[in-house]
């Protein structure tokens, strides 16, 4: 049975949280990839950024709905979400744009474990990390498909 370490890409293109968003966009375009792991100076995974994050910057940010009662606004939506969205919309550094909600696997995880994360968490890529959280590889949906469905020429 193949494991994560057997199908992962080991030479991962990464960015740092202090990198400019422009650098991130250039890397995505130059390498024709849809997302990047964000690592700290020691190679530890701290987040991920994707094309979706860049597209988010192009959409208008909508203020939360509220009503005024006795001269005080009562928010019908969480105003903290609005503040978060504004920060992402104007982000100049990767750290302000990245997602820190991470779904990772270790190198010995099964392909089934990775596929479960991809489908249940609706992510396009799963970073592979060692016991210290250091990035050692990445698995994309394409990697899972290649490993699971071999064509006639690959037998």
Buried (B, 14 or more C-beta within 10 A) or exposed (E): EEBBBEBBBEEBEBBBBEBEBEBBBEBBEEEEBEBBBBBBEEBEBBBBBBBEBBEBBEEEBEEBEEEEEEEEEEBEEEEEEBEEBEEBBEBEBBBBBBBEEBBBBBBEBEBEBBBBBBEEEEBBBBBBBBEEBEBBBBBBBEBBEEBEEEEEEEE
